[in-house]
Amino acid sequence: MTIWLDGRLRDADDAKVSVFDHGLTVGDGVFETLKAEHGRAFGLTRHLHRLTRSARGLGLPDPDLDEVRRACAAVLAARPVPLGRLRITYTGGVSPLGSDRGEAGPTLVVALAEAVRRPDTTAAITVDWVRNERSAVAGLKTTSYAENVVALAAAARAGASEALFANTVGRLCEGTGSNVFVVLDGVLHTPPLASGCLAGITRDLLLEWTGAKETDLPFEALREAEEIFLTSSLRDVQAVVRLDDRVLGDGPGPVTAEAMRLFDERAGEDLDP
């Protein structure tokens, strides 16, 4: 694997960051995950805009987006896999052992791993842990992902690929690494950003392309939904056919199937919409 680290390409064995990097010691960093196909990344401009928003939310300097683009192009050219997970990580850099940042400046890492296409359907669970919609990092894509690791492990134990959260006031929010859409009375809805969910790139595109409504929903809406699907950069649109012990069907419902078709069509027409 070839990795971009602090200004140049390196082999994986040579790509090392300091044990004092703030991204490691306190999770002080932001990241983006992009889908890459045959050496080309999808939605790069939108991902870079969100990377900048997340960095500003943490008080990090704006990333040099020209360098990030060069880094992505170099890594993709070095290993143009049929389907890959392109990861951009931007941290607070080498710092003291505490929450204060040092003076070394940020660390930038870009890496690519081969991926496999997700199945069209999956299972999900609900969890009792909640998202804090009033958190200082609500809506930011930070490297502080421990609560997602714990919730995703719980999903795996239940034979599912995702765990869904409410927020602190019992409203539907998001998954560990996905946004959630529900169909109620034939109408497609997804939680608003005020719920504390991430402004997912796939979510935003589907809002534009399908006319889905941003709706403040109770967590219990999952029990009433006729269809549920998840979105993310690697899932695209993925139908949930089992939620906890409730079976919703054996394949994508009609609204989900249309969202899948539309996303595949529009994304195929423009790699940087």
NORWO-V744828 format. One record per residue. N is the residue number from 1. OMEGA is omega in whole degrees, -180 to 180 (* if undefined). D_FIRST is the distance of its C-alpha to the first C-alpha in Angstrom with 1 decimal. Layout:
n omega d_first
N OMEGA D_FIRST
N OMEGA D_FIRST
This chain:
n omega d_first
1 176 0.0
2 -174 3.8
3 172 6.5
4 178 10.2
5 174 12.5
6 167 16.2
7 179 16.6
8 176 13.8
9 178 10.3
10 169 8.7
11 -177 6.3
12 -178 5.6
13 -178 8.9
14 -177 10.6
15 -175 10.0
16 172 13.3
17 -177 16.1
18 173 19.7
19 177 21.3
20 178 23.9
21 -176 21.9
22 176 24.1
23 178 21.4
24 -172 21.1
25 -177 24.8
26 180 26.5
27 -177 24.1
28 -180 25.0
29 178 22.5
30 -179 21.8
31 174 19.0
32 174 18.5
33 -177 16.7
34 170 16.8
35 178 16.7
36 178 14.9
37 177 16.2
38 174 15.4
39 -179 13.9
40 -179 16.7
41 179 17.0
42 173 20.3
43 -173 22.7
44 -177 20.9
45 178 24.2
46 179 25.5
47 180 22.4
48 176 22.7
49 179 26.4
50 175 25.8
51 179 23.3
52 178 26.2
53 180 28.8
54 179 26.9
55 179 26.4
56 179 30.1
57 177 31.1
58 -177 29.6
59 175 31.2
60 174 28.0
61 176 28.2
62 175 27.3
63 175 23.7
64 -172 23.6
65 174 22.8
66 177 22.5
67 180 19.7
68 177 18.0
69 178 18.5
70 -179 17.2
71 179 14.0
72 -179 13.5
73 -178 14.5
74 -179 12.2
75 180 9.0
76 179 10.6
77 -179 11.7
78 -176 8.6
79 -176 7.5
80 -178 11.0
81 179 11.0
82 177 14.6
83 -176 14.4
84 174 11.9
85 179 12.3
86 -175 11.9
87 173 12.7
88 179 14.7
89 -175 16.1
90 -172 19.1
91 179 21.0
92 176 24.2
93 -178 22.7
94 -173 24.1
95 176 27.5
96 177 30.3
97 -178 30.3
98 -176 31.9
99 178 31.9
100 177 32.8
101 175 30.2
102 -176 29.8
103 -174 30.1
104 -178 26.6
105 -173 25.5
106 172 22.7
107 177 19.0
108 177 16.6
109 172 13.0
110 -178 11.1
111 -179 7.9
112 175 7.4
113 178 7.7
114 -178 9.7
115 174 13.3
116 -179 16.7
117 -180 19.9
118 173 22.2
119 -179 25.6
120 -177 28.5
121 179 30.2
122 173 29.6
123 178 31.6
124 175 31.8
125 168 33.9
126 -180 35.8
127 -179 35.6
128 176 38.2
129 -174 36.0
130 169 36.3
131 177 34.6
132 -177 36.5
133 179 37.3
134 180 39.0
135 176 36.0
136 -178 35.0
137 178 31.5
138 178 32.8
139 178 30.9
140 180 28.1
141 -175 24.5
142 178 23.9
143 176 21.5
144 -169 24.6
145 -173 23.8
146 -179 25.5
147 175 28.3
148 177 26.0
149 -179 24.3
150 -178 27.8
151 180 29.1
152 175 26.2
153 176 26.7
154 177 30.3
155 -179 29.5
156 179 27.5
157 -180 30.5
158 180 32.7
159 -178 30.6
160 -180 29.5
161 -178 26.3
162 175 27.7
163 -177 30.3
164 -176 32.7
165 158 34.3
166 171 37.7
167 -172 38.3
168 180 40.9
169 172 43.8
170 178 42.9
171 179 41.5
172 -176 38.6
173 -172 35.4
174 172 31.9
175 -179 29.3
176 180 26.6
177 -177 24.1
178 167 26.4
179 -176 29.7
180 175 32.6
181 178 35.2
182 175 38.4
183 179 41.2
184 -177 44.7
185 176 47.8
186 -177 45.7
187 -177 44.2
188 -178 40.6
189 169 39.9
190 -178 37.1
191 177 37.6
192 179 38.1
193 178 35.9
194 177 38.9
195 -176 38.0
196 -178 35.0
197 176 32.4
198 174 29.3
199 -177 29.9
200 180 27.2
201 178 26.2
202 176 27.0
203 -177 30.1
204 -180 31.3
205 179 30.9
206 175 32.8
207 180 35.5
208 -170 35.9
209 -176 35.7
210 -175 37.7
211 177 40.2
212 -177 39.3
213 169 41.2
214 -172 40.0
215 175 42.3
216 -173 42.9
217 172 43.1
218 179 44.0
219 -178 41.5
220 177 44.0
221 177 43.4
222 -180 40.6
223 -175 43.4
224 -173 45.3
225 175 42.6
226 177 43.0
227 175 39.3
228 169 36.2
229 -178 32.8
230 175 29.6
231 172 27.4
232 -176 24.0
233 179 21.1
234 176 19.6
235 -165 23.0
236 175 24.8
237 -176 28.3
238 -178 28.6
239 171 32.1
240 -180 33.1
241 172 35.5
242 175 36.1
243 -172 36.6
244 -180 37.6
245 -178 40.4
246 177 41.3
247 -178 40.4
248 -179 40.2
249 178 39.9
250 178 37.9
251 179 36.1
252 174 35.7
253 -174 39.0
254 180 40.5
255 178 39.4
256 -180 35.8
257 178 35.7
258 177 36.9
259 177 34.4
260 -179 31.6
261 -177 33.1
262 -180 33.7
263 179 30.2
264 -178 28.6
265 -176 31.2
266 179 31.0
267 178 27.2
268 -179 27.1
269 -174 29.6
270 -179 27.7
271 -180 24.0
272 -173 25.1
273 * 28.4
